Amino acid sequence: MASDIAAVAAELNRMVAADHQAARYANSEDPAEQLAWRRLTAQHADRLSEIMDAHGWPTAELVGEDAARAAWLIAQHADRQLDVQRRALRLMERAVADGAADPRDLAFLRDRTLVNEGRKQIHGTQIAGVKDGAPAPWPCEESELMDERRAEVGIPPFAEYIAQFSIA
């Protein structure tokens, strides 16, 4: 069992390395590059689904910090596989409730899933585009409470968060 878990951890880490390498293609003007990104994220989401079948949510206690973070990123990028994203969200919610996963990561995954469902996000973590030279969030439930909700899970205020992305 321990060697199986070690193999899963190593696999998650390899998948996230490939994700980081290919992420530049996500918004490429070249359709072939975009397709390569989509195929990679779909393969990773399929494998994450199998891992969740076998082990539940891959927590840091189970697979280590790096591999747990990798699982979160793979779920985050499963935009075209909402079933996988929703399932990861449910499992991660339980892990956070048990103190086994990061509420900040959960907030990002919840917002990403809500946006992919065409609904308003909660924490303002998902950027819709650039408006007046600054990143603008997708619509957010009770946007006046966004920074308060962000603080509750350890995310900086929106203005501070986007300052790192702002176009000069």
N, C-alpha and C positions, 0 to 999 in steps of 0.2 A: 504493500500500500504506500509506504513512504517513497519508494522509488517511482511509483506511478504519479504521486503528487509532485515530486521533483521534476519529472518529465513534463507534467502539465505546466508547472511554473516556467520551465525553460521554454516551452512552446509559446506561452503567453508573451514572454519577453522577446522572443524572435518575431512574433506577429507585430508587436508594437514597434519594434525597430523597422520592420518593413513598412508599417503605417507611416512612421515619421519620414522615411525616405520617399514615399510616394505621395505624401500629403500635398506637395507643391502642384500636383496634377489635378487636384480636386476642382479648381476653378480655371483650368487651362483653357486657352482658346482652341487648342487642338482636340477635336472630338475623340481621337484615338487615346490620348493621354487621360481624358476624363473617363473614358470607358475602362481603361486599365485601373484607375482609382476605384471606380464603382465595383469592378470585379473583385479587387483585392478586399475591399471592405465587406462585400457580400460573403466571400470565402471565410473571412475572419469571424463574421457574425454567425455563420453556420457552425463553425468550430466552437465558438463561445457557447452556442446553444447546446452542443453536445457535452461540453464541460459542465454547464449548469445542470444538464440531465444527470450526469454522473456524480457531481459534487455539491450542487447548490451554488450559491454565490461564492466565487473564489476570494475569500477574505485574506487579509495579510497574515492572520494566524495560520491559515491553511497553506497558502502558496508563497508567502513573503510579501513585503511592501511593494517591491517593483512589479511583481506579477499581478498583484491585486490592482495596482494603478493601471497596468496594461489592460486588464479585463474591463475596467471602467472606461478607458479610452476606446476600446473596441466597441463596447455598447454605445458609447457616445456617437461613434461614427457609423452605426448601423441604421442610418437614416432611411434607407429604402426597405428595411425589414422591421417594420413597427412591431410585429409580434415578438421578435427577439428583444427589441428595445423595451417594450412594455414588460416583458418577463424579467429582464435584468432589473428594471426599475422596482418591480414587486419584491424580488429577492434582495435587492440592495436596501430597500426600505426596512425589511426585517433585520438585515445585518446592522443597519444604523441603530434601530431600536434596541438591539442586543449589545450595542457598543463595539461592534466588530467592523464597522466601515465609517467613512468620513461623511458627516452631514453636508459638508461643502460640495463634495463630489456628487452626492445625491441630489443636491439643489441643481447642479448643472445638468445632470441626466434628466431630472424631472422637467426642467424648462425645455430641454431639447426635444423630449418626447411630446410635450404639450404643443410646441411649435410645429412639429411634424404631423400632429393630429389636426392642425389648423386652429388651435385654441390659444388663448392668452397664456403667456408664461407667468411665473410667480416672482422669481428673483431677478429678472432682467439680465440673465447671463447670455442670452442669444442675440446676436447683432443682426439686424435686418439689412443694413447698408450704411451708406455715408450720407449725412445731411448737414449742409453748411460746413463741410470740412471735418466733421466729427462723426464717429460711429453712433448710430441710433439703434436702440433696442427694438426687437419685435414688440408688438403690443403686450402690455403687462397688466394683470389684474390689479386693481387698486394701486396704480403706479405711484401714488403719493406715499405708499407704505413700502415701496420697493427697497429703499436703503435700510429701513428697519429690519425687514426680512433678511436682507443680505447680511447684516451685522449678526443676526441670530445664528447664522451658519458659518461665520468667519470669512465672508467675502467683503472686500472693501466697498465703500460707497461707489455708485455708478460713475460719478464724475471722475473720481480717482482712478477707477478701473479703466475707463476709456482714454484717460490722458496718455496712457502708454501706447495707444493705437492712433491717436489723433494725427491728422495730416497737417503739417505746417504749411 
